[in-house]
Amino acid sequence: MMCFADRGFVFLSMPKAGSTVLQRHFARHAMILFRQPPGMKHMSASTFESVLAPWLEQYGHPRPSYETTCLVRHPIDRAVSWWKYRARPEAAGQPNYTGDWSFAEFADRLVGGEVTLGTSSNFVTDAQGRVIVDRLWRYEHLDAMTAWMSDRLGIDRPVLEPTNVSPAREGEVDAATRARLQEFFARDLEVYERAG
């Protein structure tokens, strides 16, 4: 999470959706920055609204004075990225290691509940399921979001370099697996479709 409430926005860092590369380039301009632990770095919209927004208001930044924003990744692409990330050599031996699984097996375990990943829809919605992030950007529109953030901050647009890249790994998503995941991620797909 990077807070630029003094410049009119707060960036919420959804996991596996480009937040690390943005932190690398914009952190020095933030009035508040959480890098660790992961639960604070990747604070959901509902946690932000219930915990941090009231605190910001006490210090002169009422909630209507800024908007929240985040990147949203296509849920199947995000699942593939998690599968690759958890296959890196340093994850071997950990309970969530995926180096021995095909993507189809990972997807089966995900749909079956054995593997848990936070979802885009849970990240951006409140307890009633309403999207409460003011401005959603698609992951593939990272350049447009970067330009928007730079404009808000009054700085030159940085040249983004890949950060926190998952290891290369063969793994085509077959049609049957894609269909199962599209059904499983139905709410996440709705959120993705809303993003600009």
C-alpha positions as CSV (number, residue, x, y, z in Angstrom):
1,M,0.0,0.0,0.0
2,M,1.2,3.4,-0.9
3,C,-0.6,6.5,0.4
4,F,-0.5,9.7,-1.5
5,A,-3.5,11.2,0.2
6,D,-1.8,14.6,0.0
7,R,-1.9,14.2,-3.8
8,G,-5.4,12.8,-3.9
9,F,-5.0,9.1,-4.1
10,V,-4.1,5.8,-2.3
11,F,-2.6,2.9,-4.2
12,L,-3.7,-0.5,-2.9
13,S,-1.3,-3.3,-3.7
14,M,-3.1,-6.4,-4.9
15,P,-0.7,-9.5,-4.8
16,K,0.6,-10.7,-8.1
17,A,-0.7,-7.6,-9.9
18,G,2.4,-5.3,-10.5
19,S,2.5,-3.6,-7.1
20,T,6.2,-4.3,-6.5
21,V,7.4,-2.6,-9.7
22,L,5.2,0.4,-8.8
23,Q,6.5,0.6,-5.3
24,R,10.0,0.5,-6.7
25,H,9.4,3.7,-8.7
26,F,6.9,5.6,-6.6
27,A,7.7,4.8,-3.0
28,R,9.9,7.8,-2.4
29,H,6.9,10.1,-3.1
30,A,4.5,8.3,-0.7
31,M,3.5,9.9,2.6
32,I,2.9,6.4,3.9
33,L,4.3,3.2,2.6
34,F,3.9,-0.4,3.8
35,R,6.4,-2.9,2.4
36,Q,6.2,-5.6,5.1
37,P,4.6,-7.6,6.4
38,P,2.7,-8.9,3.4
39,G,-0.6,-8.4,5.1
40,M,0.1,-4.7,5.4
41,K,1.7,-4.3,2.0
42,H,-1.3,-6.0,0.4
43,M,-4.0,-4.4,2.6
44,S,-7.4,-5.0,1.1
45,A,-9.8,-2.2,0.3
46,S,-12.1,-3.1,3.2
47,T,-9.2,-3.2,5.7
48,F,-8.0,0.2,4.3
49,E,-11.5,1.7,4.8
50,S,-11.9,0.4,8.3
51,V,-8.4,0.9,9.7
52,L,-6.4,3.4,7.8
53,A,-9.0,5.8,6.3
54,P,-10.2,6.9,9.8
55,W,-6.7,7.4,10.9
56,L,-5.9,9.6,7.8
57,E,-9.1,11.6,8.5
58,Q,-7.8,12.4,12.0
59,Y,-4.7,13.9,10.4
60,G,-6.4,16.1,7.9
61,H,-7.2,13.8,5.0
62,P,-11.0,13.2,5.0
63,R,-12.1,10.2,2.9
64,P,-13.7,12.4,0.1
65,S,-10.4,14.2,-0.4
66,Y,-8.7,11.3,-2.2
67,E,-9.6,8.2,-4.2
68,T,-8.4,4.6,-3.9
69,T,-6.9,2.8,-6.9
70,C,-5.3,-0.6,-7.8
71,L,-4.3,-2.9,-10.6
72,V,-6.5,-5.9,-11.3
73,R,-5.1,-8.9,-13.2
74,H,-7.1,-11.4,-15.2
75,P,-7.8,-14.1,-12.6
76,I,-6.5,-17.0,-14.8
77,D,-3.3,-15.1,-15.6
78,R,-2.9,-14.3,-11.9
79,A,-3.3,-18.0,-11.0
80,V,-0.7,-19.0,-13.5
81,S,1.6,-16.4,-12.0
82,W,1.1,-17.8,-8.5
83,W,1.8,-21.3,-9.9
84,K,5.0,-20.2,-11.4
85,Y,6.0,-18.1,-8.4
86,R,5.5,-20.9,-5.9
87,A,7.7,-23.2,-8.1
88,R,10.9,-21.1,-7.6
89,P,13.8,-23.2,-6.1
90,E,13.8,-21.3,-2.8
91,A,10.2,-22.4,-2.2
92,A,11.0,-26.1,-2.5
93,G,10.0,-27.9,0.7
94,Q,7.4,-25.4,1.7
95,P,3.8,-26.5,1.9
96,N,2.7,-24.3,-1.0
97,Y,5.5,-25.4,-3.4
98,T,4.2,-26.1,-6.9
99,G,7.3,-27.2,-8.7
100,D,6.1,-30.8,-8.9
101,W,2.6,-29.9,-10.2
102,S,1.3,-29.2,-13.7
103,F,-0.8,-26.2,-14.0
104,A,-3.9,-28.4,-14.5
105,E,-3.1,-30.1,-11.2
106,F,-2.7,-26.7,-9.5
107,A,-6.0,-25.6,-10.9
108,D,-7.8,-28.8,-9.7
109,R,-6.4,-28.2,-6.2
110,L,-7.4,-24.5,-6.3
111,V,-11.0,-25.3,-7.4
112,G,-11.1,-28.1,-4.8
113,G,-10.0,-25.8,-2.0
114,E,-6.7,-27.5,-1.2
115,V,-4.8,-24.4,-2.6
116,T,-6.0,-21.0,-1.4
117,L,-5.3,-17.7,-3.1
118,G,-6.7,-14.4,-2.2
119,T,-9.2,-13.3,-4.9
120,S,-9.5,-10.0,-6.7
121,S,-13.1,-9.7,-5.8
122,N,-12.4,-10.1,-2.1
123,F,-9.6,-7.6,-2.3
124,V,-11.7,-4.8,-3.8
125,T,-15.1,-5.4,-2.2
126,D,-16.8,-4.8,1.1
127,A,-18.6,-7.4,3.2
128,Q,-21.7,-7.0,1.0
129,G,-19.7,-7.7,-2.2
130,R,-19.8,-4.1,-3.5
131,V,-16.7,-2.8,-5.2
132,I,-15.3,-0.1,-3.0
133,V,-12.1,0.8,-4.8
134,D,-12.7,4.1,-6.7
135,R,-10.5,3.4,-9.8
136,L,-9.6,0.0,-11.1
137,W,-6.9,-0.5,-13.8
138,R,-6.3,-3.7,-15.7
139,Y,-2.8,-5.2,-15.2
140,E,-2.1,-4.9,-18.9
141,H,-2.7,-1.1,-18.7
142,L,0.2,-0.7,-16.3
143,D,1.7,2.0,-18.5
144,A,-1.6,4.1,-18.4
145,M,-1.8,3.8,-14.6
146,T,1.9,4.8,-14.3
147,A,1.2,7.9,-16.4
148,W,-1.9,8.7,-14.3
149,M,0.1,8.4,-11.1
150,S,3.0,10.4,-12.4
151,D,0.6,13.2,-13.5
152,R,-1.0,13.2,-10.1
153,L,2.4,13.5,-8.4
154,G,3.7,16.0,-10.9
155,I,6.8,14.0,-11.8
156,D,8.2,12.5,-15.0
157,R,6.9,9.2,-15.9
158,P,9.4,6.5,-14.9
159,V,10.5,3.7,-17.2
160,L,9.3,0.5,-15.5
161,E,11.6,-2.4,-15.3
162,P,10.3,-5.9,-14.5
163,T,10.4,-6.7,-10.8
164,N,9.5,-9.8,-8.8
165,V,9.1,-11.8,-12.0
166,S,8.0,-15.4,-11.7
167,P,10.3,-18.0,-13.1
168,A,9.8,-19.1,-16.7
169,R,7.8,-22.3,-16.8
170,E,6.0,-24.3,-19.5
171,G,2.3,-24.6,-18.8
172,E,-0.4,-24.2,-21.3
173,V,-3.9,-23.7,-20.0
174,D,-6.0,-26.3,-21.7
175,A,-9.6,-25.6,-22.6
176,A,-11.1,-27.8,-19.9
177,T,-8.9,-26.2,-17.2
178,R,-9.7,-22.7,-18.5
179,A,-13.5,-23.5,-18.4
180,R,-13.3,-24.7,-14.8
181,L,-11.3,-21.7,-13.7
182,Q,-13.6,-19.2,-15.5
183,E,-16.5,-20.7,-13.5
184,F,-14.5,-20.7,-10.3
185,F,-13.3,-17.1,-10.8
186,A,-16.7,-15.7,-12.0
187,R,-16.8,-12.9,-9.4
188,D,-13.1,-12.0,-10.2
189,L,-13.9,-11.9,-13.9
190,E,-16.7,-9.4,-13.2
191,V,-14.3,-7.2,-11.3
192,Y,-11.7,-7.5,-14.1
193,E,-14.3,-6.5,-16.7
194,R,-15.1,-3.3,-14.7
195,A,-11.5,-2.2,-14.7
196,G,-10.2,0.3,-17.2
